[in-house]
Amino acid sequence: MKNFFKYVVAIAVFSFLVVCFFLGHSEQDYEKIADKITDKTGKKLKAQKNLYLAGTGGQMMDDIQMMAMSFDYYQEVDLKTARKLIVYATNEYLSAINNNTEIRPYLHEYPFTAKNIEVNIFIYKPDKSKLSPEKIYCIDCMKGRIEYYVRLNPREAIYEESYEEALQAISSEQ
């Protein structure tokens, strides 16, 4: 009987905490604005570059410190093409964020830079199957750094550069 009482009290306390959490947690206005920007950017990148939005995220406790997008891309890339793709997606996202006057008061710092966003692109074959192990399968832009990964060693980037270095490399090609 004593154990039964403890069990009932534990369930009651847990239920109370769950109800309090859901009643007390409502999505902030800036989260809704950020979601709209991310969704709109995802649609634009799908139309322009065939990047398929696969995930979103961010760091938004008291303000917006970071925003993130992940994409699937169904075409093999070399390093040059991967660089152009990640820089393009990063530029589009930064532009959408920084040009939105509604979100500015909520940004931890303005203007947002490549250090404030994350863009991940996962590469697949056109038939949506995995690439061979030596091909670039993931490109990340995080904290202002771009990293390129192959499946042979998925925990270690085969090439790494700053966002600024990638911009400069693209400029010098043109």
Secondary structure, DSSP 8 states (H G I E B T S, - for coil): -HHHHHHHHHHHHHHHHHHHHHHH----HHHHHHHHHHHHHHHHHHHHH--EEEEEEEE-SSSB-EEEEEEEE-S---HHHHHHHHHHHHHHHHHHHHT-TTTGGGBSSSS--GGGEEEEEEE--TTS----TTSEEEEEEETTEEEEEETTSTTS-SEEEEHHHHHHHHHHH-
